[in-house]
């Protein structure tokens, strides 16, 4: 829409300082440069992970999305393509991990990565001198009542995915059976053993809830072995006690740390936007090195660009968050992105929540999860 000579764009992001702070900072800088004004609204983390993108595209010009949505948005035609295969290859060189590739589907880029994350390990450095080094140590600390883990759907499923990945068996492709049965059952047993040692409140906690508790005075909140990294809680001046983040604890000491379930966010443009070109221009700028290592980082963001992750000052100000989680992020795997995946993710996470609460047998649970995936991907 037009207000005088100024273009005004509406954007939707997620409701956490890491989600809206850097976009507000970048929007202010962009307005000074282009006279294009961007207003941002927010939705909860739960909505961000599950709300249909197509409905948002009908109301907003710019939308912050998660990569598993791209199959559905391709089918619906609700987003504007932001690049082709050559663009994907070029942009991937400047990003960390598979951040760019995760938004490439059907020969087009449907979003540009602005935030990079994977499941990593978090701990209170004033309560734990070093990160945990294997799964035996995780279970031992949990038995002491000193471990938290976000298991509110879909984060329980992300934990299961990461444990499968650490065993060398990340989810399969985009059709049919998702989890190799043997590896899936072993991962479920590990997750169930951990869950049995946790405060039952973890079944209703997302990463933000866990990190808020860890930053507070609760002496039992020492470590979260499977949690999406949040640089907000490591930065100098963060509210509460600082939290350190590092690479995942391998299943066995000295084992591989790769296999985390990739997270992060990308910025997308609605195909229905009356100001599509203006929105695309901002999306490209905010995902590039200048903004990512400048106002996006300074605004409290967790960028997706290598320039920010390799910035010495950014690491000094965050207990080396970027340096200490980089290996896990680089080894993270991309979740399925076919059109039925989001339906599966919601159903499978709810099914897993019930199973963890009642300690169902592993074979039954993994068979049920694979059946749910076959139903939406066949």
ABEGO torsion letter per residue (X at the ends): XBBEABBBBBBBBBBBAAAAAAAAAAAAAAAAAAGBBBBBBBBBAAAAAABBAAAAAAABABBBBBAAAAAAAAAAGABBBAEBAAAAAAAAAABBEAAAAAABBGGBBABBBABBBBBBBBBBAAABABBBABAAAAAAAAAAGABBBBABOAAAAAAAAAAAAAAGBBBBEABEBABBAAAAAAAAAAAAAAAAABBAAAAABBAAAAAAAAABABAABABBABBBBBAAAABBGBBEBBBBBBBBBBABBGBBABGBBBBEBBBBBBAABAAAAAAAAAAAAAABAAAAABAAAAAGBBBABAAAAABAAAAAAAGGAAAAAAAAAAABBBBBABAAAAAAAAAAAAAAAAAAAAGBBAAAAAAAAAAAAAAAAX
